[in-house]
Amino acid sequence: MFLENRKLSHYIYDLNVHIRIHLSIPFHIRILSATVGKYPLNMTKTWFLNFSVFILKFFAYSKALDVTQHGAVGDGVTDDSQAFLKAWEAVCSGTGDGQLIVPAGMSFMLQPLKFQGSCKSTPIAVQILGTLVASSRGDWKGDKNQWILFSDIEGLVVDGNGKINGQGSSWWQHKGSSRPTGLKFKNCNNLRLRGLTHVDSAMAHIHINGCNDVTISNLRINAPESSPNTDGIDIAASSNVVIQDCVIATGDDCIAINSGTANIRISGIDCGPGHGISIGSLGKDEGVASVEDICVQNCNFRGTMNGARIKTWPGGSGYARRITFNGITLDNVENPIIIDQHYKHGDSDKSTDDKSSAVEVSKVVYSNFVGTSRSEYGVNFRCSTRAPCTEIFLKDVKIETASSGMGQVAQGQCLNVRGGVTTLAVPGLECLALSTDWGTLPEQACMLPQQSGQPDTRPSQDPLWVIWVYGSGGKHLGVYSVVLTSLINLFWF
């Protein structure tokens, strides 16, 4: 029975994969050829497969809109911007059952676009299976602040296995001029973003602003290490954000958490190259900053400039507090742990404080760090005399220098830190009190934020409730696999 159940699981998986991905072969032939090739079938099971396809079609629906229905060509050269906007207007107004498909096997060249809410359909699902390609700088038309903008949309889901290509190389040499963010979400609550590959944005790849209850997962973000300001994911003025299981390699911060953010959970990030995961920069132009309840855990940094970084500008005000970095692996990282309250134009100002204020950094926990530093310093706290860092905690930290090859302990530097504790930390810091009592650690918000709005607008991961999707030529076929699973159980055994 166990073996039969495994065969059943494999069969269901194959059926799901081939329904979702292969679009060119006739439906029943595709499923049969894929499955017959793997599992010996007698005539009874061949009949059963045909019956399964019949049942799938019986329960299917075909209401979702495909952008090619509105004139998108998808040859990678023709400007498909207007076709995308027409398709969006239709879906947003209630057509297509709130679902928009960018089909696989096609490349769509797009000028700057704004997908505006609010929409009659809630939720809205945009499935990107093909490739979106930005215009080069020389052919760019319109807004240079962002390329693709989703604004004021409730319950938006953007997912798929497609690619978003920002064509950034034509912009990077113009570092001092305006460059567009690749994909921006503004005032989109209950947002889900997952599965896509983002490459070569002119500036930041993804920007989240003014959004609450956000989940970002299973993304791949890639840009050359030399590409300027190509952050992976930037977050500002947002709360209850979960970012998990992403691979990010860029020329700047893998993830940057900016002012106005609270209740952020980041986990399972593979970062490098890049500048690490940063809180900030905060307080630029004497601004007032607020960041609190941040948890970064179970992340890897490989060959990055920084690991866990907090950066603030002299002259700013406000706070960054209740921040936890836990379960961090370091591989040849320049600054594994760093707080820099002298940040200035991308560098640390080596001079003494020349401003009357600073963003207050407090209640920061670093625990379970292991790995190597490319520099002599594994821990570097450069805090302000105007507003010293307070309540900084290190536990179970072991950082060695990568260059020595002999397990040499990295050094620690500590400037203007008050009221911290270190336990089993290497390097040790004189500014932090030694303690074996970890019970003095302040309670940190290292749990998943509660999603306060709508539940996830896509099916859960439970295999009995996955909706199987087949999108091609404007058709979107779906069936709850619990229905088909029941039928399979009925006829298989």
Number of C-alpha atoms within 10 A of each C-alpha: 7 7 8 11 13 11 13 16 14 15 19 17 13 16 20 18 16 19 20 19 17 17 17 9 10 9 15 15 11 16 23 17 10 15 20 14 9 11 11 9 15 10 8 10 14 15 11 17 21 15 16 20 16 13 15 19 15 10 13 17 14 16 16 23 27 25 24 19 15 18 15 23 18 24 13 17 13 13 19 23 17 15 18 25 17 16 23 27 16 19 23 25 16 16 18 23 20 23 24 28 26 28 25 22 15 16 25 25 21 25 21 19 18 18 17 16 18 14 20 15 20 17 21 25 22 21 23 21 23 20 24 23 21 26 22 17 18 8 8 14 12 10 15 15 15 23 25 24 18 17 21 18 26 22 23 25 22 17 22 20 17 22 21 24 22 29 18 26 16 13 21 21 11 13 13 7 9 14 22 22 25 29 22 22 22 19 19 24 24 25 27 21 18 21 20 22 20 24 25 24 33 33 28 28 31 23 21 22 21 18 25 23 25 25 19 20 21 19 22 19 26 24 27 16 16 13 22 21 21 31 31 33 22 21 24 20 19 26 25 23 27 21 22 22 18 24 20 27 27 31 25 29 31 33 27 22 25 23 23 17 26 25 24 27 23 24 21 19 25 21 27 27 25 31 29 33 28 22 25 26 22 29 26 19 10 18 16 17 23 20 27 22 23 28 23 23 22 18 24 22 28 22 21 30 23 28 34 24 24 25 26 29 27 27 21 22 22 19 20 29 22 24 26 23 26 22 19 24 21 28 22 22 28 25 25 30 24 23 24 22 31 22 22 16 9 8 10 15 15 10 7 9 17 10 14 13 19 29 30 22 27 23 22 25 24 23 21 18 24 18 21 30 30 22 18 19 21 29 24 19 22 22 27 25 17 17 19 20 27 18 20 24 24 26 21 17 24 20 28 28 24 21 14 13 9 9 12 14 20 22 19 18 16 17 16 15 22 17 15 23 23 27 19 16 20 22 20 23 20 12 18 19 14 16 14 11 10 13 8 11 17 14 11 17 18 20 12 14 20 11 17 11 14 13 11 18 16 13 14 11 9 9 15 15 15 17 18 19 20 21 25 22 15 20 18 23 21 20 20 18 19 15 14 18 17 12 15 18 11 9 12 13 8
